[in-house]
Amino acid sequence: MKKILLSIIFFCTLLQTIAQNGTIRGFATDLQTGEPIMFCNVSISGTKYGSQTDLNGMYTLSKIPEGEYTLSASYIGYNKVTKKLKLIKGEILNINFELSTSSVKIEEVEISAERLEMKTEVKAASIKITNEDLKLVPTIGGEPDLAQYMQIIPGVIFTGDQGGQLYIRGGSPVQNKVLMDGMTIYSPFHSIGLFSVFDADIIKNTDVYTGGFPAQYGGRISSIMDLKTKDGNKKKIKGKISSNTFGSKLLIEGPLNKKGLTSFIFSGKNSYLDKTSDLLYDINMPYSFLDLYGKITFNTTNGSKANLFGFNYDDNVIYQGISELNWKSHGFGSDFILIPGNSPVLIEGNIAYSGYGITLKEAASPLRESSIAGASMGFDFTNFQPNGKIKYGFDVYGFETKFKTFNSANAVIEQNENTSEFSAYINYQYKSKKLILEPGFRIQKYTLGTSPEPRLGIKYLVNDVFRIKIAGGYYSQNILSTVSDRDVVNLFYGFISSPENLPIDAEENKYKNQIQKARHIIFGTEYDINLKLDLQIEGYFKDFTQLTNINRSMSSNYDNEFIIETGFAQGLDLLLKYKNKNLYLWSVYSLGFINRTEQGNTYFPHFDRRHNINLVGSYKFGNNESWKVDGRWNLGSGFPFTQTQGFYENIIFENGINSDYISENGELDIKYGELNGGRLPYYHRLDISITKTMQINKNLIVEISASVTNAYNRQNIFYFNRISHERVDQLPILPSGGISIRF
């Protein structure tokens, strides 16, 4: 299989090299900051040749006949730049553009970068999140955050304000792969669930694939979150200092040499919610964290570059006298873009190490702990064509997992494993006037087996405003979570690799596969109602053909630690977006059905939410649009829960056969009803924020913000103690304020 794949890659590359006439490539960057400009239009005047820049600001025009041309670069909000050139047959020209901000005020946005991408990429089940998008959702404490934006994406379910997790179109959190500049991040959200570990100001772009993702991604069976950080400012030192009732932050960036070829960016943010919650809100929220991130970028004159980066994220939860939970995520790595002078192939690569460890100390209970740490390396090669591109590459990944805990019967569950993964892929994109076709193939080689994974994406442009798309494929993954899908809330979130000692199936046979697998089908439409209004409708099917789950019924060391389940998720998502110069509206309705089956018994997992609605609005007003109001309202139908049928006295026979069961006092035990047979009440919450921006001078901007979380103080249930009949609700009304200074 490997030889066949390598032969295909070599053959495709050879064909492209032979057929090449001439190539023009380069980068479009912001004149003031040196940052890449994404989706900038680059075209040859008077011809059909044109392209758009990618996330790195790079464009490529291939198979151009020799001749003299005028090349232009244009983007909304920037002045158009043109350059004359002469191209010789077989030549590769590097032409870079620096665009300055336009002094002409644009009253209306004619076409967005997102809409341009919708006409040139399949992007089924995909949402692109930019730094500007994050600012359109109400800020908690005055700072935009990726965790808040993720909750409004179609098909994403958030299970609670305290300790909640994100579930994406039927997949559990461990089935969602989170990448930051190619490096795996194992715990992207803090324990309280309100905040992510990422500073919104360092995020350049985030692609979220809620299913049907293409061949360059693998190792997970539900979704991908691919986050790219921005480079530091190449022209001058800039930064931001902010403080609010939840925490504070420092960001600084700038050049490291006079030529601007080397730059840096550093971010640090911490919370003191564990201290201010008692003082300001009269509630106990014992959550604290500290996030540190740094990056150095090295550039060359032809556009090649390399990054060195590292991070350290700490999370701490202390319930005094009850439990103490700590987790730490750390890592460092490098990624690069190499542009060979005599080849049209773009080479990208990364090498990284990342780790995650968690401990839980409870009163009168043994210490529970889990960790995962590993190194990865990957290379990607892109060969551009006039009607698409061929992308291929490989990844190598090795990691170690350690896990130790105890179940309700105090039976120890322990696993220490070393494992490795190898994968290779090829993805071909063909674009015509009406059709975008993306067939791909990926092969995943695990220690426990091999998974061949075909992928396919298709988009048909019916006309200039209406498009039909479909995507799907086969997916697999090795790691699993120490949290069962049957756990409602469990902050002790560790990782283990797929075990070899799986239980037997219903026919008392061994399972053929020891890794988890799934199949996706995504289908949908995109309709540009007018220049400002878009409608997207998507349906999906996810067939989880094999899932490994923790055995919560294990009562002795003779029982198997794991169970094998299957699952199925299906649903329909509607997204309606409106955007003009001052007003942004985002409306999402999601309908979903999720189930899990084990040994013929089918149940609804606790994150099976039938109906979910998110309404988001952002409005700018006042002189120079210095005021901004943001609002978000979320409505969700009730989650499943297991009802109580009754209580009984459980005689535990402490003295064995000598126990006097007539006079001995037993323990109060619970008789449960059908697993997740009931439904909790509906959840709804309104968040509002208002921001005032003041331009002190050319280089100094002050922002003052105020926000209210759960504005009408809705009492959404979080936990109910079956014994004491005590109810604990989600977050109450939480007003907050903050100030930030940009320099």
DAPELIN-V95729 format. One record per backbone hydrogen bond with DSSP energy under -1.0 kcal/mol. CO is the residue of the C=O (numbers start at 1). NH is the residue of the N-H. E is the energy in kcal/mol with one decimal. If there is no record, write none. Layout:
co->CO nh->NH e->E
co->CO nh->NH e->E
This chain:
co->1 nh->5 e->-2.2
co->2 nh->6 e->-2.6
co->3 nh->7 e->-2.1
co->4 nh->8 e->-2.2
co->5 nh->9 e->-2.1
co->6 nh->10 e->-2.5
co->7 nh->11 e->-2.6
co->8 nh->12 e->-2.5
co->9 nh->13 e->-2.2
co->10 nh->14 e->-2.4
co->11 nh->15 e->-2.4
co->12 nh->16 e->-1.9
co->13 nh->17 e->-2.1
co->14 nh->18 e->-2.3
co->15 nh->19 e->-2.3
co->21 nh->90 e->-6.0
co->22 nh->64 e->-2.6
co->23 nh->93 e->-3.0
co->24 nh->61 e->-3.3
co->25 nh->95 e->-3.0
co->26 nh->59 e->-2.2
co->27 nh->97 e->-3.3
co->28 nh->37 e->-2.6
co->29 nh->99 e->-2.7
co->30 nh->34 e->-2.7
co->33 nh->234 e->-2.8
co->35 nh->30 e->-2.7
co->40 nh->53 e->-1.8
co->41 nh->74 e->-2.4
co->42 nh->51 e->-2.8
co->43 nh->72 e->-2.6
co->44 nh->47 e->-1.7
co->49 nh->44 e->-2.3
co->51 nh->42 e->-2.9
co->53 nh->39 e->-1.7
co->54 nh->57 e->-2.0
co->57 nh->28 e->-2.4
co->58 nh->54 e->-1.9
co->59 nh->26 e->-1.7
co->61 nh->24 e->-2.8
co->67 nh->87 e->-3.2
co->69 nh->85 e->-2.5
co->70 nh->45 e->-2.7
co->71 nh->83 e->-3.1
co->72 nh->43 e->-2.0
co->73 nh->81 e->-2.4
co->74 nh->41 e->-2.4
co->75 nh->78 e->-2.2
co->77 nh->102 e->-2.7
co->81 nh->73 e->-2.8
co->83 nh->71 e->-3.5
co->85 nh->69 e->-2.5
co->87 nh->67 e->-2.1
co->88 nh->91 e->-2.5
co->91 nh->23 e->-2.6
co->93 nh->25 e->-2.7
co->97 nh->29 e->-2.5
co->99 nh->31 e->-2.7
co->100 nh->79 e->-2.6
co->112 nh->116 e->-1.9
co->113 nh->117 e->-2.1
co->114 nh->118 e->-1.8
co->117 nh->120 e->-1.2
co->117 nh->121 e->-1.9
co->125 nh->210 e->-2.6
co->127 nh->208 e->-2.8
co->129 nh->206 e->-2.2
co->130 nh->134 e->-1.5
co->133 nh->136 e->-2.0
co->145 nh->149 e->-1.4
co->146 nh->150 e->-2.6
co->149 nh->152 e->-1.8
co->150 nh->153 e->-1.2
co->153 nh->156 e->-2.0
co->155 nh->169 e->-2.7
co->157 nh->167 e->-2.9
co->165 nh->159 e->-1.9
co->167 nh->157 e->-3.0
co->168 nh->171 e->-1.9
co->172 nh->175 e->-1.9
co->173 nh->176 e->-1.8
co->175 nh->222 e->-1.5
co->175 nh->223 e->-1.6
co->177 nh->225 e->-3.0
co->178 nh->185 e->-2.7
co->179 nh->227 e->-3.1
co->180 nh->183 e->-1.7
co->183 nh->180 e->-2.7
co->188 nh->197 e->-2.4
co->190 nh->193 e->-1.6
co->195 nh->190 e->-2.5
co->199 nh->202 e->-1.8
co->202 nh->230 e->-2.6
co->205 nh->228 e->-3.1
co->206 nh->129 e->-3.2
co->207 nh->226 e->-2.9
co->208 nh->127 e->-2.3
co->209 nh->224 e->-2.1
co->214 nh->217 e->-1.6
co->223 nh->177 e->-2.4
co->224 nh->209 e->-3.0
co->225 nh->179 e->-3.1
co->226 nh->207 e->-2.5
co->227 nh->181 e->-2.8
co->228 nh->204 e->-2.7
co->228 nh->205 e->-1.7
co->238 nh->253 e->-2.8
co->239 nh->743 e->-2.2
co->240 nh->251 e->-2.7
co->241 nh->741 e->-3.0
co->242 nh->249 e->-2.4
co->243 nh->739 e->-2.5
co->246 nh->272 e->-2.3
co->247 nh->244 e->-2.7
co->248 nh->270 e->-2.1
co->249 nh->242 e->-2.2
co->250 nh->268 e->-2.5
co->251 nh->240 e->-2.8
co->252 nh->266 e->-2.8
co->253 nh->238 e->-2.9
co->254 nh->264 e->-2.6
co->261 nh->299 e->-3.3
co->262 nh->256 e->-3.6
co->263 nh->297 e->-2.8
co->264 nh->254 e->-2.0
co->265 nh->295 e->-2.2
co->266 nh->252 e->-2.3
co->267 nh->293 e->-2.6
co->268 nh->250 e->-2.6
co->269 nh->291 e->-3.3
co->270 nh->248 e->-2.1
co->272 nh->275 e->-1.3
co->272 nh->276 e->-2.4
co->273 nh->277 e->-2.1
co->275 nh->279 e->-1.1
co->276 nh->280 e->-3.5
co->277 nh->281 e->-1.4
co->277 nh->283 e->-1.6
co->285 nh->287 e->-2.0
co->286 nh->318 e->-1.6
co->288 nh->316 e->-2.7
co->289 nh->271 e->-2.1
co->290 nh->314 e->-2.6
co->291 nh->269 e->-2.4
co->292 nh->312 e->-2.2
co->293 nh->267 e->-2.9
co->294 nh->310 e->-2.1
co->295 nh->265 e->-2.1
co->296 nh->308 e->-2.6
co->297 nh->263 e->-2.0
co->298 nh->306 e->-2.4
co->300 nh->303 e->-1.2
co->304 nh->300 e->-2.1
co->305 nh->337 e->-2.8
co->306 nh->298 e->-3.2
co->307 nh->335 e->-1.2
co->308 nh->296 e->-2.8
co->309 nh->333 e->-2.5
co->310 nh->294 e->-2.3
co->311 nh->331 e->-2.0
co->312 nh->292 e->-2.2
co->313 nh->329 e->-3.0
co->314 nh->290 e->-1.5
co->315 nh->327 e->-2.3
co->316 nh->288 e->-2.1
co->317 nh->325 e->-3.2
co->319 nh->322 e->-2.8
co->319 nh->323 e->-2.0
co->322 nh->363 e->-2.2
co->323 nh->319 e->-2.5
co->324 nh->361 e->-2.8
co->325 nh->317 e->-3.0
co->326 nh->359 e->-2.6
co->327 nh->315 e->-2.6
co->328 nh->357 e->-2.2
co->329 nh->313 e->-3.8
co->330 nh->355 e->-2.9
co->331 nh->311 e->-2.6
co->332 nh->353 e->-2.7
co->333 nh->309 e->-2.4
co->334 nh->351 e->-2.7
co->335 nh->307 e->-3.0
co->336 nh->349 e->-1.9
co->337 nh->305 e->-2.0
co->338 nh->347 e->-2.2
co->346 nh->382 e->-2.5
co->347 nh->338 e->-3.5
co->348 nh->380 e->-3.3
co->349 nh->336 e->-2.4
co->350 nh->378 e->-2.5
co->351 nh->334 e->-2.7
co->352 nh->376 e->-2.7
co->353 nh->332 e->-2.3
co->354 nh->374 e->-2.3
co->355 nh->330 e->-2.1
co->356 nh->372 e->-2.7
co->357 nh->328 e->-2.4
co->358 nh->370 e->-2.3
co->359 nh->326 e->-2.2
co->360 nh->368 e->-2.4
co->361 nh->324 e->-2.4
co->362 nh->365 e->-1.7
co->368 nh->360 e->-2.6
co->369 nh->404 e->-2.7
co->370 nh->358 e->-3.0
co->371 nh->402 e->-2.5
co->372 nh->356 e->-2.9
co->373 nh->400 e->-3.0
co->374 nh->354 e->-2.2
co->375 nh->398 e->-2.4
co->376 nh->352 e->-2.3
co->377 nh->396 e->-3.0
co->378 nh->350 e->-2.2
co->379 nh->394 e->-1.8
co->380 nh->348 e->-2.9
co->381 nh->392 e->-2.3
co->382 nh->346 e->-2.8
co->383 nh->390 e->-2.4
co->385 nh->388 e->-1.3
co->387 nh->431 e->-3.3
co->388 nh->385 e->-2.9
co->389 nh->429 e->-3.1
co->390 nh->383 e->-3.0
co->391 nh->427 e->-3.2
co->392 nh->381 e->-3.3
co->393 nh->425 e->-2.4
co->394 nh->379 e->-2.2
co->395 nh->423 e->-2.4
co->396 nh->377 e->-2.4
co->397 nh->421 e->-3.3
co->398 nh->375 e->-1.7
co->399 nh->419 e->-2.6
co->400 nh->373 e->-1.9
co->401 nh->417 e->-2.3
co->402 nh->371 e->-2.6
co->403 nh->415 e->-2.3
co->404 nh->369 e->-2.4
co->405 nh->413 e->-2.8
co->407 nh->410 e->-2.3
co->411 nh->407 e->-1.8
co->413 nh->405 e->-2.3
co->415 nh->403 e->-1.6
co->417 nh->401 e->-2.6
co->419 nh->399 e->-2.4
co->421 nh->397 e->-2.7
co->422 nh->445 e->-3.7
co->423 nh->395 e->-2.6
co->424 nh->443 e->-2.6
co->425 nh->393 e->-1.8
co->426 nh->441 e->-2.4
co->427 nh->391 e->-3.1
co->429 nh->389 e->-1.5
co->430 nh->437 e->-2.8
co->434 nh->461 e->-3.6
co->435 nh->432 e->-3.0
co->436 nh->459 e->-2.5
co->437 nh->430 e->-2.9
co->438 nh->457 e->-1.4
co->439 nh->428 e->-2.6
co->440 nh->455 e->-2.9
co->441 nh->426 e->-2.0
co->442 nh->453 e->-3.3
co->443 nh->424 e->-1.6
co->444 nh->451 e->-3.2
co->445 nh->422 e->-2.3
co->449 nh->446 e->-3.5
co->451 nh->444 e->-2.6
co->453 nh->442 e->-2.1
co->454 nh->474 e->-1.6
co->455 nh->440 e->-2.5
co->456 nh->472 e->-1.9
co->457 nh->438 e->-3.2
co->458 nh->470 e->-2.6
co->459 nh->436 e->-2.7
co->460 nh->462 e->-1.1
co->460 nh->468 e->-2.5
co->465 nh->528 e->-2.9
co->466 nh->462 e->-1.0
co->466 nh->463 e->-1.6
co->467 nh->526 e->-2.4
co->468 nh->460 e->-3.2
co->469 nh->524 e->-2.5
co->470 nh->458 e->-3.0
co->471 nh->522 e->-3.5
co->472 nh->456 e->-2.1
co->473 nh->520 e->-2.2
co->475 nh->518 e->-2.2
co->477 nh->516 e->-1.8
co->480 nh->496 e->-2.5
co->484 nh->487 e->-1.9
co->491 nh->493 e->-1.7
co->494 nh->482 e->-1.9
co->496 nh->480 e->-3.0
co->500 nh->502 e->-1.7
co->505 nh->508 e->-2.2
co->509 nh->505 e->-3.0
co->516 nh->477 e->-1.8
co->517 nh->546 e->-1.6
co->518 nh->475 e->-2.6
co->519 nh->543 e->-3.0
co->520 nh->473 e->-1.5
co->521 nh->541 e->-2.2
co->522 nh->471 e->-2.5
co->523 nh->539 e->-3.3
co->524 nh->469 e->-2.7
co->525 nh->537 e->-2.0
co->526 nh->467 e->-2.6
co->527 nh->529 e->-1.2
co->527 nh->535 e->-2.4
co->532 nh->579 e->-2.1
co->533 nh->529 e->-1.1
co->533 nh->530 e->-1.5
co->534 nh->577 e->-2.5
co->535 nh->527 e->-2.8
co->536 nh->575 e->-2.9
co->537 nh->525 e->-2.5
co->538 nh->573 e->-3.2
co->539 nh->523 e->-2.3
co->540 nh->571 e->-1.7
co->541 nh->521 e->-2.1
co->542 nh->569 e->-2.4
co->543 nh->519 e->-1.8
co->543 nh->545 e->-1.3
co->544 nh->567 e->-2.4
co->546 nh->517 e->-1.5
co->547 nh->565 e->-3.0
co->549 nh->563 e->-2.6
co->550 nh->552 e->-1.1
co->551 nh->554 e->-1.1
co->556 nh->559 e->-1.4
co->561 nh->551 e->-2.5
co->563 nh->549 e->-2.8
co->565 nh->547 e->-2.8
co->566 nh->597 e->-2.8
co->567 nh->544 e->-2.0
co->568 nh->595 e->-2.0
co->569 nh->542 e->-3.0
co->570 nh->593 e->-2.6
co->571 nh->540 e->-1.9
co->572 nh->591 e->-2.7
co->573 nh->538 e->-2.6
co->574 nh->589 e->-2.1
co->575 nh->536 e->-2.9
co->576 nh->587 e->-2.4
co->577 nh->534 e->-2.7
co->578 nh->585 e->-2.8
co->582 nh->620 e->-2.1
co->583 nh->580 e->-2.5
co->584 nh->618 e->-2.5
co->585 nh->578 e->-2.5
co->586 nh->616 e->-3.0
co->587 nh->576 e->-2.6
co->588 nh->614 e->-2.2
co->589 nh->574 e->-2.7
co->590 nh->612 e->-1.8
co->591 nh->572 e->-2.3
co->593 nh->570 e->-2.2
co->595 nh->568 e->-1.8
co->596 nh->603 e->-2.7
co->597 nh->566 e->-2.2
co->598 nh->601 e->-2.1
co->601 nh->598 e->-2.5
co->603 nh->596 e->-2.6
co->605 nh->608 e->-1.9
co->607 nh->609 e->-1.4
co->610 nh->592 e->-1.9
co->611 nh->637 e->-2.5
co->612 nh->590 e->-2.6
co->613 nh->635 e->-2.4
co->614 nh->588 e->-2.5
co->615 nh->633 e->-2.5
co->616 nh->586 e->-2.7
co->617 nh->631 e->-2.5
co->618 nh->584 e->-2.6
co->619 nh->629 e->-2.5
co->621 nh->627 e->-2.4
co->622 nh->625 e->-2.1
co->623 nh->626 e->-1.3
co->626 nh->693 e->-2.8
co->627 nh->621 e->-2.2
co->628 nh->691 e->-2.8
co->629 nh->619 e->-2.5
co->630 nh->689 e->-2.5
co->631 nh->617 e->-2.4
co->632 nh->687 e->-2.8
co->633 nh->615 e->-2.4
co->634 nh->685 e->-1.8
co->635 nh->613 e->-3.1
co->636 nh->683 e->-3.3
co->639 nh->680 e->-2.8
co->641 nh->678 e->-2.7
co->643 nh->673 e->-2.9
co->646 nh->671 e->-3.2
co->648 nh->669 e->-3.0
co->650 nh->667 e->-2.6
co->653 nh->656 e->-1.5
co->655 nh->658 e->-1.7
co->656 nh->659 e->-1.6
co->659 nh->661 e->-1.2
co->660 nh->664 e->-2.7
co->667 nh->650 e->-3.5
co->669 nh->648 e->-2.2
co->671 nh->645 e->-2.9
co->671 nh->646 e->-1.5
co->674 nh->677 e->-2.0
co->678 nh->641 e->-1.8
co->683 nh->636 e->-3.2
co->685 nh->634 e->-2.3
co->686 nh->711 e->-3.6
co->687 nh->632 e->-2.4
co->688 nh->708 e->-3.0
co->689 nh->630 e->-2.8
co->690 nh->706 e->-2.2
co->691 nh->628 e->-2.1
co->692 nh->704 e->-2.4
co->694 nh->696 e->-1.0
co->694 nh->702 e->-2.7
co->700 nh->696 e->-1.5
co->700 nh->697 e->-1.4
co->701 nh->742 e->-3.3
co->702 nh->694 e->-3.2
co->703 nh->740 e->-2.6
co->704 nh->692 e->-2.8
co->705 nh->738 e->-2.4
co->706 nh->690 e->-2.7
co->707 nh->736 e->-2.7
co->708 nh->688 e->-2.2
co->709 nh->734 e->-2.7
co->710 nh->713 e->-2.1
co->714 nh->716 e->-1.3
co->716 nh->730 e->-3.8
co->719 nh->728 e->-3.3
co->721 nh->725 e->-1.6
co->726 nh->721 e->-3.1
co->728 nh->718 e->-2.6
co->728 nh->719 e->-2.6
co->734 nh->709 e->-2.2
co->736 nh->707 e->-2.8
co->737 nh->245 e->-1.4
co->738 nh->705 e->-2.6
co->739 nh->243 e->-2.3
co->740 nh->703 e->-2.7
co->741 nh->241 e->-2.2
co->742 nh->701 e->-2.5
